[in-house]
Amino acid sequence: MLDRLRLIRAFLIRDLRTEISYRFSFLLGIIGIIFTAVTYYFVSRLLGDSVRPLLAPYGGDYFAFALIGVAFASYFTLGLSGFARALRQAQTTGTLEAMLMTPAPVSFVIIGSAAWSYAFTTFRVVVYLLLGIALGMELANANYWGAVVTLLIAVSAFAALGIIAASVIMVIKRGDPVTGLFGGFATLVGGVFYPVEIMPGWLQAVANLLPITYALRAMRLALLQGASWATLAPDLIILAAFAIVLLPLPC
């Protein structure tokens, strides 16, 4: 296990050095986060109190609702495409074959290839939350441990989908165009920008088949309402079921 952790650390150091060499791109990414946060802040000002009844279970503030949705949905997008993208990049640069010839397990090659993406996404989420607090988002009563547990379980479920997509690339040597379509659809109906409850009943039923729906609901309840473990339990149990069912599939 220690050797495998060192392998992941080596991947992180490699990708960190690559990112450092593109400092302007990193700066543009941070500026993009600021623009996104400020955009939702002014949208919330435009909507005013008109949406408070619809957002009452999450505190009634659209800015906080949307910012948490956009920030944490990035884990879903990453989980869905991050592993496949990392392997595809290794294919195009000619390093994939060299990595597969090493004694390292293929699963850890896949995980290590996406490790930096998860680290950087976590950094982006922290920036989103700090900007949200600076613009008035209230997190004083948040259940932070509940949010952390929600994140860990959700990332496991999301990553399972991504590993399946990456496994397809390993076999057929081509990207999976369905992944982007599925990710866009999940973002549309999973409650990223608006509560699932406002959609037609049949779309709500579809949303209930997606792990992102439960992840965002539990995350918002934990951070915005300080929800107890008993309140979070139903969503966490379903998320854990997704992770348990999906994770063995790529094996």
Buried (B, 14 or more C-beta within 10 A) or exposed (E): EEEBEEBBEEBBEBBBEEBEEEEEEEEEBEEEBEEBBEEBBEEBEEBEEEBEEBBEBBBBBBBBBBBBBBBBBBBBBBBBBBBBBBBBEBBEEEEBEEBEEEEBEEEBBBBBBBBBBBBBBBEBBEBBBEBBEEBEBEBEEBBEEBBEBBBEBBBBBBBBBBBBBBBBBBEEEEBBEEBEEBBEEBBBBBBBBBBBEEBEEEEBEBBEEBBBBBBBBBBBBBBBBBBEEEBBEEBBEBBBBBBEEBBEEBE
